[in-house]
Amino acid sequence: MRSKRINIPIYYGLLTIYIVNDESEMELIMKKHKMKGSSHGYEACFFPDHHTSGFTQYYLCIKQDIKPHNVAHECIHFVNELFSDRGIGIDPRNDEPYAYFLGWAVKQCHTFLDKHNSLTNSK
């Protein structure tokens, strides 16, 4: 299991991406952060942690062999949550901020995945 913490530009907060090998590692992360539910059968999960101070941490937990469309799926959950937390409406006629931020989130995941997988495959 590996993790990377990223300061979120413009909208603030902290994004932590976990790369796990299997569902048992994903379950451990969920328990660590006191998240209810199960990751059984999923390649990824997303959850926020709203601190009483107003600071928010967001967590994306993805399996190392995740398919690209599932990365995008979880990143949509993340972006929707962050925009909702910030009181930002999603306007389908002016969706550039949403699209750019979604692209940023997906890129963060794939950059970390690529680095993780290249290190794993070189062993």
Beta strands, then each sheet from edge to edge (+ up, - down):
strand 1: 2-7
strand 2: 14-20
strand 3: 44-50
strand 4: 56-63
sheet 1: 1+ 2- 4- 3+
end
